[in-house]
Amino acid sequence: MTEQRGNKIKKLIAILAVALAIPTMGFAEEQYPKEICKQMYDTIGVFLQIADKAWKSQDEEKALLYSTAAANYAIVYETTCKR
C-alpha cells in the first residue's frame, strides 16, 4: 500500500468515526448524578496536572496521552453533566 493511499484510508476512518459519534451525542438525554459529574470534573483536573508535569519534564508522549484523556473526559462531561 502506498503512503498516499494509507493516508486516504486513515482520513476516511477518521471521518466515519466522527460521523458515527456525532449523532449518538444527542441521545445522552439523562444527566449523570452530581457525584459522578464531580468525580469526572476532578479527574479532568488530575489528567491536566499530570500532562503539565510531563510536558515540563519533556515527556511529550505522556503529556499527549494525558491531555488527550482530559479532552475526552471534558467532552463526556460537557455532554452528560452540563445540561
MOJO-V571164 format. One record per pair of residues at least 12 apart in sequence whose ideal C-beta (glycine too) atoms are under 6 Angstrom apart, sorted by sequence separation. I is the first residue (numbers start at 0). J is the second residue. D is the distance in whole Angstrom. If there is no record, write none. Layout:
BEGIN
((I J D) (I J D))
END
This chain:
BEGIN
((50 62 5) (50 65 4) (49 65 5) (50 66 4) (46 65 5) (46 68 5) (47 69 5) (46 69 4) (43 69 5) (43 72 5) (42 72 6) (43 73 6) (39 72 6) (39 76 5) (36 80 4) (31 79 5) (31 80 5) (27 78 5) (27 79 5) (30 82 5) (24 78 5))
END
